[in-house]
Amino acid sequence: MLEVHDTTGYGDQGGAATLDQAANYWVGIANTLKGQENYVVINLGNEPFGNNASVSSRWASSTTGAIRKLRSAGLQHLLMADAPMWGQDWNNIMRNNAASVFNSDPQRNTVFSVHMYGVYNTAAKVNAYFDAFRSAGLPLVVGELGDRHSDGDPDENTIMAQAQTRGLGYLGWSWSGNSSDVAYLDMVHSFNPSRLTPWGQRFLNGANGVRQTSKQATIYG
């Protein structure tokens, strides 16, 4: 999965790029990406809006515009659309508008990504979000999750168990190299795969973790 990180927290984060700027970047490298449709997912932009409600309310129109721009440039890849509000969609902007965005894609080949940290601190909240997408018949992945965070204590056990039960993908944040204030989100120490952190042990080897649930991609077989 390829992503543009410059969009992170637009509206809150100074200097953050817009989704339209990110779309222009993807169009600019379109010839490199074409032919890789079986192997590459394009994430339009990481956490493309912050918590500023008046700005993040533009998520649907901005995401739709980015999708159309990529499709017009001939990019046929699976596209991933991150939720606003630093990815956590705590005001349900993506949840409430995902259907219209999905239908704006002429290929109907867009998946939605929610990042689950402190907002999703109970099983009820996790299941309610998953249920909404299942009821709408829309594709969803947990594009990021952690076992704790500065904004609260995510219910990672429910997130991972329900993702497995429902056939949803999930990605843990992250392998290594986080800044010191969020170093607890590193899965290994200093990029060393033989030195798992507690979070890495949980994510990789715990219940409903990667070792239990993953399958090797056929491209490597």
C-alpha positions in Angstrom: 0.0 0.0 0.0 1.3 3.4 -1.0 0.1 6.6 0.7 0.7 10.3 0.8 1.5 11.3 4.4 1.5 15.0 3.8 -2.2 15.2 4.2 -2.2 14.2 7.8 -4.4 16.4 10.0 -5.3 19.0 7.4 -7.2 21.8 9.1 -5.3 21.2 12.4 -1.8 20.6 11.3 0.1 23.5 9.8 1.5 22.9 6.3 -0.6 19.8 5.7 -1.6 19.2 2.1 -5.1 18.9 0.7 -6.5 15.7 -0.9 -6.5 17.5 -4.2 -2.8 18.1 -3.9 -2.3 14.5 -3.1 -4.4 13.5 -6.1 -2.1 15.6 -8.3 0.9 13.7 -6.9 -0.7 10.4 -7.8 -1.5 11.6 -11.3 2.0 12.8 -11.7 3.4 9.3 -11.1 0.5 7.5 -12.9 2.8 6.0 -15.6 4.9 4.4 -12.9 1.9 2.9 -11.2 0.1 1.6 -14.2 0.6 -2.1 -14.7 0.9 -2.7 -10.9 -2.8 -2.9 -10.2 -2.6 -6.5 -8.9 0.0 -5.5 -6.3 -0.5 -1.9 -5.3 -3.2 -0.2 -3.3 -3.3 3.6 -3.4 -4.2 5.3 -0.2 -5.4 8.7 -1.3 -3.9 10.5 1.7 -3.2 9.6 5.3 -5.7 10.9 7.9 -6.6 13.7 5.5 -8.4 16.0 8.0 -8.0 16.9 11.6 -10.7 17.6 14.2 -11.7 21.0 12.8 -15.4 20.2 12.1 -15.9 23.0 9.5 -12.9 21.7 7.5 -13.4 17.9 8.0 -17.0 18.3 6.9 -15.5 18.6 3.4 -14.3 15.0 3.6 -16.9 13.6 1.2 -16.5 16.2 -1.6 -12.7 16.2 -1.3 -12.5 12.4 -1.4 -14.9 12.2 -4.3 -12.9 14.7 -6.2 -9.6 12.8 -5.6 -11.1 9.5 -6.7 -12.5 11.1 -9.9 -9.1 12.7 -10.7 -7.3 9.4 -10.3 -9.8 7.5 -12.4 -9.7 10.2 -15.1 -5.9 9.7 -15.2 -6.4 6.0 -16.0 -5.5 4.6 -12.5 -7.5 1.5 -12.0 -6.0 0.3 -8.7 -7.9 -0.4 -5.5 -8.2 3.0 -3.8 -8.2 3.5 0.0 -9.9 6.4 1.6 -8.9 7.3 5.2 -11.4 8.7 7.6 -11.2 12.4 8.7 -10.6 13.5 12.3 -7.1 12.1 12.4 -8.5 8.9 10.9 -10.8 8.1 13.8 -14.0 9.5 12.4 -15.3 10.2 15.9 -18.1 12.4 14.4 -19.0 9.6 11.9 -18.4 11.8 8.9 -17.0 9.0 6.8 -19.5 6.5 8.2 -22.4 8.7 7.2 -21.1 9.6 3.7 -19.2 6.5 2.6 -22.0 5.2 0.4 -22.0 8.4 -1.8 -18.3 8.4 -2.0 -18.2 4.7 -3.0 -20.8 5.3 -5.7 -18.8 8.2 -7.1 -16.1 5.7 -8.1 -16.9 4.5 -11.6 -15.1 1.2 -10.8 -16.7 0.8 -7.3 -13.2 -0.2 -6.2 -12.7 2.0 -3.1 -12.2 0.7 0.4 -12.6 2.8 3.5 -10.1 2.9 6.3 -10.7 3.9 10.0 -7.9 4.3 12.4 -8.8 2.9 15.8 -7.1 4.4 18.9 -8.6 6.0 22.0 -12.0 6.7 20.5 -12.6 3.0 20.2 -12.1 2.1 23.8 -15.1 -0.3 24.3 -16.5 -3.3 22.5 -19.8 -1.4 21.9 -18.1 1.4 20.1 -16.0 -1.0 17.9 -19.0 -3.1 17.0 -21.2 -0.2 16.3 -18.8 1.2 13.7 -18.3 -2.2 12.1 -22.0 -2.9 12.1 -22.7 0.4 10.3 -20.5 -0.6 7.3 -21.8 -4.1 7.3 -25.4 -2.9 7.2 -24.5 -0.5 4.3 -22.7 -3.3 2.4 -19.6 -1.2 2.2 -15.9 -2.3 2.4 -13.9 -1.3 5.5 -10.5 -2.0 6.9 -8.9 -0.9 10.2 -6.0 1.0 8.6 -4.3 1.6 11.9 -4.7 0.4 15.5 -2.6 0.3 18.7 -3.0 -1.2 22.1 -2.8 2.2 23.9 -2.5 5.9 22.9 -2.4 9.4 24.3 -6.1 9.8 23.7 -7.2 6.7 25.6 -7.0 2.9 25.8 -8.2 1.2 22.6 -10.0 -2.1 22.9 -7.5 -3.9 20.6 -8.8 -7.3 21.7 -12.2 -6.6 20.3 -10.9 -4.8 17.2 -8.7 -7.8 16.2 -11.3 -10.5 17.2 -14.1 -8.8 15.4 -12.0 -8.0 12.3 -11.2 -11.7 12.1 -14.8 -12.8 12.6 -16.1 -10.3 10.1 -13.4 -10.9 7.5 -12.0 -7.3 7.8 -8.4 -6.4 7.2 -6.4 -4.6 9.9 -3.0 -3.0 10.1 -1.1 -2.3 13.3 0.8 0.9 13.8 3.7 0.4 13.5 6.9 -1.6 13.0 9.5 0.8 14.5 10.8 4.3 14.5 8.0 6.2 16.3 9.0 9.4 18.1 9.8 9.1 21.8 6.4 10.3 23.0 4.6 7.4 21.2 7.5 4.8 21.3 5.0 2.4 22.9 3.5 1.9 19.4 6.8 0.4 18.1 6.4 -3.4 17.5 10.1 -4.0 17.6 13.0 -2.2 19.2 15.3 -0.3 16.8 13.9 -2.1 13.7 15.2 -5.5 15.0 12.7 -8.3 14.3 14.2 -10.4 17.1 13.4 -7.8 19.7 9.6 -7.6 20.0 8.0 -5.0 22.2 4.9 -5.9 24.3 2.7 -4.4 21.6 4.6 -6.3 18.9 4.2 -9.6 20.8 0.5 -8.9 21.2 -0.1 -7.9 17.6 2.1 -10.6 15.9 1.7 -13.6 18.3 -1.4 -13.0 20.3 -5.0 -14.0 19.9 -6.3 -13.1 16.4 -2.9 -11.7 15.6 -0.9 -11.9 12.5 0.7 -15.3 13.1 -2.7 -16.9 13.7 -4.7 -15.2 10.9 -2.4 -14.2 8.0 -1.7 -16.1 4.8 1.2 -15.6 2.5 0.4 -13.6 -0.6 0.4 -15.8 -3.7 2.8 -13.5 -5.4 5.5 -14.9 -3.0 4.6 -18.5 -3.4 
